Amino acid sequence: MRRWLLSAGFALRGVAHAWRTQPNFRIEVVLGLIALAFSLWLHAALPPILLSIGLVLGLELLNTALEAALDQLHPGRHPAIGAAKDAAAGAVLVASLCTLLVGAVELGPPLWAKLGL
C-alpha cells in the first residue's frame, strides 16, 4: 500500500506540473468540467463523457511527458523529434475532435429537448 501511495504521489505531481506549465491542459480541464456540468444538468449518460474527457487529459499528459523528455535528450531542432512531437500533439487533437463528437451525440438531443427545439 505504501508503494502505491508513493506512486500516486508522483502521478499527482505530474498532473500538477501539467496544470502549472501547460495552458492547453488547463483549458481542457475547464472544458471537461463544463461538459460534465452540462451532462449532469441534462441527465445525460456520464460514462461516454467521462471516458472522453479522461482520454483527452491522459493524452495531453503523455504529450507533455514526451515533449519534456525529447527536449531534454535533444535540445536542438531535429526532424525526427519534431515529427514525434507533432504526432503526439496530433493524438491529442484527434481525441479532442472525437470528444466533441461524443459531446454532440450525448448532449445534443437532451439539450434540444430541454430548450423545446
C-alpha positions in Angstrom: 0.0 0.0 0.0 2.8 2.4 0.9 4.4 1.8 -2.6 1.1 2.5 -4.3 0.7 5.8 -2.3 4.2 6.8 -3.3 3.4 6.1 -7.0 0.1 8.0 -6.7 2.0 11.0 -5.3 4.4 11.0 -8.2 1.5 10.8 -10.6 -0.3 13.7 -8.9 2.9 15.7 -9.1 2.9 15.1 -12.8 -0.7 16.3 -13.1 0.2 19.4 -11.0 3.2 20.1 -13.3 1.0 19.9 -16.4 -1.6 22.2 -14.7 1.1 24.8 -13.9 3.0 24.7 -17.2 0.6 23.7 -19.9 -2.1 26.2 -20.9 -3.8 23.6 -23.1 -4.1 21.2 -20.2 -5.8 23.9 -18.1 -8.2 24.7 -21.0 -9.0 21.0 -21.4 -9.7 20.6 -17.7 -12.1 23.6 -17.7 -13.9 22.4 -20.8 -14.2 19.0 -19.3 -15.7 20.4 -16.2 -18.2 22.4 -18.3 -19.1 19.3 -20.3 -19.6 17.3 -17.0 -21.8 20.1 -15.6 -23.9 20.1 -18.8 -24.1 16.3 -18.6 -25.4 16.4 -15.1 -27.9 19.3 -15.9 -29.2 17.4 -18.9 -29.2 14.0 -17.1 -27.1 12.6 -20.0 -25.1 9.4 -19.9 -22.0 10.1 -17.9 -19.7 7.2 -19.0 -19.0 8.3 -22.6 -18.5 11.9 -21.4 -16.1 10.9 -18.6 -14.2 8.5 -20.8 -13.8 11.1 -23.5 -12.6 13.7 -21.0 -10.2 11.2 -19.5 -8.8 10.2 -22.9 -8.1 13.9 -23.8 -6.5 14.7 -20.5 -4.5 11.5 -20.4 -3.1 12.1 -23.9 -2.3 15.7 -23.0 -0.3 14.4 -20.1 1.5 11.9 -22.3 2.2 14.7 -24.9 3.7 16.8 -22.1 5.9 14.0 -20.9 7.1 13.2 -24.3 7.9 16.8 -25.1 9.8 17.2 -21.9 11.8 14.0 -22.4 12.6 14.8 -26.0 13.6 18.4 -25.2 16.0 17.1 -22.5 17.5 14.4 -24.8 17.9 16.6 -27.8 17.6 20.4 -27.1 18.2 21.4 -30.7 15.9 21.1 -33.6 15.7 17.7 -35.3 13.2 16.5 -37.9 12.6 13.1 -36.2 12.0 14.8 -32.8 9.7 17.4 -34.5 7.8 14.5 -36.1 7.4 12.7 -32.8 6.2 15.9 -31.0 3.8 16.6 -33.9 2.4 13.1 -33.8 1.8 13.3 -30.0 0.0 16.7 -30.4 -2.0 15.1 -33.3 -3.1 12.3 -30.9 -4.5 15.0 -28.6 -6.2 16.7 -31.5 -7.8 13.5 -32.7 -9.1 12.7 -29.2 -10.4 16.2 -28.8 -12.3 16.1 -32.1 -13.8 12.7 -31.1 -14.7 14.1 -27.7 -16.6 16.9 -29.5 -18.5 14.3 -31.5 -19.3 12.3 -28.3 -20.5 15.5 -26.7 -22.7 16.4 -29.6 -24.2 12.9 -29.7 -24.7 12.6 -26.0 -25.6 16.2 -25.1 -27.3 17.5 -28.2 -30.6 15.6 -28.1 -31.3 16.3 -24.4 -30.3 19.9 -24.8 -32.7 20.4 -27.8 -35.4 18.7 -25.7 -34.8 21.0 -22.7 -34.8 24.0 -24.9 -38.0 22.8 -26.6 -36.5 22.7 -30.1 
